Amino acid sequence: MGRAPTVGLYVLALIVVVVGVDILFFRNHFWERLMVNIGIVLIFAAFYFRFLKS
């Protein structure tokens, strides 16, 4: 699989996780949702730079 499809699937997975967590757990909690979303993005970024960046 090439680089572009891998990054595309990775970004799609990030979006699915963020939206899923927002809907399931933090629907009416703005600040908590914002903090959790930032944490999720940081975890995905760390995983990307550790394992997927070549």
C-alpha positions as CSV (number, residue, x, y, z in Angstrom):
1,M,0.0,0.0,0.0
2,G,1.3,3.4,-0.9
3,R,1.9,6.4,1.4
4,A,-1.2,8.4,0.4
5,P,-3.7,5.6,1.0
6,T,-2.1,4.8,4.4
7,V,-2.2,8.4,5.6
8,G,-5.8,8.7,4.3
9,L,-6.9,5.6,6.2
10,Y,-5.1,6.9,9.3
11,V,-6.8,10.2,9.2
12,L,-10.2,8.5,8.6
13,A,-9.5,6.3,11.7
14,L,-8.7,9.5,13.7
15,I,-12.0,11.1,12.6
16,V,-14.0,8.0,13.4
17,V,-12.5,7.7,16.9
18,V,-13.0,11.4,17.7
19,V,-16.6,11.5,16.5
20,G,-17.4,8.2,18.2
21,V,-16.0,9.3,21.6
22,D,-17.9,12.6,21.3
23,I,-21.2,11.0,20.6
24,L,-20.9,8.1,23.1
25,F,-19.4,9.9,26.1
26,F,-19.2,13.7,25.9
27,R,-22.3,14.9,24.1
28,N,-23.2,17.8,26.5
29,H,-19.7,18.5,28.0
30,F,-17.9,21.0,25.9
31,W,-14.6,21.4,27.9
32,E,-14.2,17.7,28.7
33,R,-14.9,16.9,25.0
34,L,-12.3,19.4,23.9
35,M,-9.6,18.1,26.3
36,V,-10.3,14.5,25.3
37,N,-10.2,15.3,21.6
38,I,-6.9,17.1,22.0
39,G,-5.6,14.0,23.8
40,I,-6.8,11.7,21.1
41,V,-5.1,13.8,18.4
42,L,-1.8,13.8,20.4
43,I,-1.9,10.1,20.8
44,F,-2.5,9.5,17.1
45,A,0.3,12.0,16.2
46,A,2.7,10.2,18.6
47,F,1.8,6.8,17.1
48,Y,2.2,8.3,13.6
49,F,5.6,9.7,14.2
50,R,6.8,6.6,16.1
51,F,5.6,3.9,13.7
52,L,4.3,5.2,10.4
53,K,6.7,8.0,9.4
54,S,9.5,6.7,7.3
